[in-house]
């Protein structure tokens, strides 16, 4: 399970068995958890669900960060899954 980045105390990651879905990341405070917030990232960052209950203010900042770094994260996803 690669940890992509840590932003404002939140871990941005994807699980190693997710290559059958479009590109997305999970976000949660601290160590990766199964019930983390899910954000689709392939076309443009879009919230799927906020299971880790990140505040709207922080979530908006993370979404902006993901938008700026989207190409790098997509490259890491593709490298990890050999796509």
Phi and psi in degrees as a GROMACS rama.xvg file:
@    title "Ramachandran Plot"
@    xaxis  label "Phi"
@    yaxis  label "Psi"
@TYPE xy
-74.1066  134.037  UNK-2
-90.6119  118.159  UNK-3
-76.2555  -52.7641  UNK-4
-155.56  166.001  UNK-5
-121.913  122.918  UNK-6
-130.489  120.565  UNK-7
54.4158  34.238  UNK-8
84.2926  2.07146  UNK-9
-105.005  138.774  UNK-10
-93.3537  130.774  UNK-11
-109.946  122.87  UNK-12
-153.91  169.264  UNK-13
-138.204  150.981  UNK-14
-79.86  153.45  UNK-15
-72.0015  -11.2704  UNK-16
-108.264  29.9403  UNK-17
-106.222  17.964  UNK-18
-77.6899  2.02617  UNK-19
-97.0785  6.8998  UNK-20
-120.803  162.997  UNK-21
-58.7861  162.711  UNK-22
-65.9781  128.777  UNK-23
-154.569  167.083  UNK-24
-127.874  160.906  UNK-25
-106.851  150.448  UNK-26
-136.572  132.119  UNK-27
-155.83  162.472  UNK-28
-76.1006  129.148  UNK-29
75.8224  -141.585  UNK-30
-68.4086  148.046  UNK-31
-55.1099  139.057  UNK-32
-133.151  155.121  UNK-33
-65.7927  -31.1054  UNK-34
-96.9859  34.7708  UNK-35
-74.6516  157.482  UNK-36
-61.6626  142.663  UNK-37
-117.448  129.437  UNK-38
-129.325  119.683  UNK-39
-69.684  143.005  UNK-40
-134.86  -8.63432  UNK-41
-59.9311  -52.7164  UNK-42
-87.3765  -51.9725  UNK-43
-162.573  141.117  UNK-44
-54.0582  126.336  UNK-45
-142.555  128.477  UNK-46
-70.6317  125.575  UNK-47
-89.1768  -50.2728  UNK-48
-159.183  160.37  UNK-49
-121.187  58.0407  UNK-50
-63.6664  -26.9416  UNK-51
-87.8869  5.72956  UNK-52
54.6345  49.0386  UNK-53
-72.1913  137.35  UNK-54
-61.4945  152.258  UNK-55
-59.3465  -39.1991  UNK-56
-60.9716  -49.1376  UNK-57
-69.0884  -42.0949  UNK-58
-60.1092  -40.4662  UNK-59
-62.0502  -40.459  UNK-60
-64.9077  -42.247  UNK-61
-65.0765  -40.7836  UNK-62
-62.3423  -41.0081  UNK-63
-64.4942  -41.3883  UNK-64
-61.8201  -43.4179  UNK-65
-62.125  -39.8721  UNK-66
-62.0034  -42.2815  UNK-67
-67.4826  -37.2109  UNK-68
-102.955  12.1864  UNK-69
-53.0642  -48.2635  UNK-70
-62.0354  -39.1687  UNK-71
-66.6264  -42.8466  UNK-72
-65.8389  -41.7386  UNK-73
-61.0119  -41.7117  UNK-74
-62.3913  -42.4118  UNK-75
-63.46  -42.1324  UNK-76
-58.536  -50.9035  UNK-77
-63.6045  -39.9194  UNK-78
-62.7038  -43.9855  UNK-79
-63.7078  -40.7886  UNK-80
-97.0004  9.61954  UNK-81
52.9658  48.4283  UNK-82
